[in-house]
Amino acid sequence: MGEFLRRNLGLAQLPRVAKSLLGAPGAWCAFARRRADLARQRRRIAVNFREIDAAGWTALRAALRGYFSEAYLRTEAGRRDADEVHLRGRLEADRRNVVPWLDAARSLAGARILEIGCGTGSSTAALAEQGARVIGVDIDARALEVAQLRCELHGARAELAQLNANEAADRYRNEPFDFIIFYASLEHMVHEERVSAIGKTWEMLPEGALWCVVECPNRLWYYDSHTSWLPFYLWLPDDLGFAYSRFSPRENFSDRYREATPAARLEWARRGRGVSYHELELAMGPAAALDVVSSLGAYRADRHAPGSIEKRYARLLAEICPGLHAGFFEPYLNLIIRKATPSGNAARRHAVLG
């Protein structure tokens, strides 16, 4: 059975989860069905993958090496980003995890998508090759040049624009999007930008459409695997976080922020600070009343190994904040939230408030 699971359900953590699942037949059956559904979804999605040839990969690698700074490329992390992560890694991860998850919530074929934070275009190409009509925006013109090349190489059509989130919300406020996706972007905004962007994009969504956040580090989590690679770092107030950055084990971060000039503090903040349900409540209303369709962890059915510190910590957060969706207690926020009708919002708010 173990080998069948590894081959057909893609279960990398089988040894860590088998004991608890085998002891709970009902949980085991639900788990197996969910993993089988995910495997079928991945196979269906794979039919639309558009590959590029060796010359295309060479051109894309050269573009990425032109995008990253020479100083960064001298580091191990920089070389890995240019030659692995941003070249193929992100695209493969999006195809394997994010795209099937989004497509399960609503078909991507023909869907109108505003992607905020398209970066070098891995997610944009992965969405567009499924037949979605994507508008991708980013503040980095050089990243958009790479994204344009990537989409052309994959034969994926997308509209790209150099805009920040609030500018995009203003420009496209009358567009009837099916999805608005903040892709690894909310954490790079300062507080005022973030709350404004969430509020504007939520307001512009038509009823029944989906507001999504992907790969956003959760401020409530105990370890910062995004920016500093330190425990409790996302909990620190900005002044202390800036000063404490020198203790990070991460290259090009621990030695970068010594003088607290306004420019240095802004750059530090944009490297990535955590986000939590609190910003969503400020911009959207009570988090418990939001129509959370899905979280990526729940969809993949492999959030944490039973008995692990991650599992126990997530459970503790859920006990402290009962009534919130479990996706608010994951290391990263990966959430799909449906814009409900006014009557639906009122009903959920009534249920929350009693």
Buried (B, 14 or more C-beta within 10 A) or exposed (E): EEEEBEEEBBBEEBEBBBEBBEEEEEBBEEBBEBBBBBBEBBEEBEEBBEEBEEEBBEBBBEBBBEBBEEEBBEBEBBBEBBBEBBBBBBBEBBBBBBBBBBBBBBEBEEBBBBBBBBBBBBBBBBBBBBBBBBBBBBBBEBBBBBBBBBBBBBEBBBEBBBBBBBBBBEBBEEEEBBBBBBBBBBBBBEEEBBBBBBBBBBEBBEEEBBBBBBBBBBBBBBBBEBBBBBEEBBBBEBEEBBEBBEEBEBBBBBEBBEEEEEEBBEEBBBBBBBBBBEBBBBBBBBBBBBBBBBBBBBBBBBBBBBEBEBBEBBEEBBEEBEEBBBBBBBBBBBBBBBBBEEEBBEEBBEEBEE
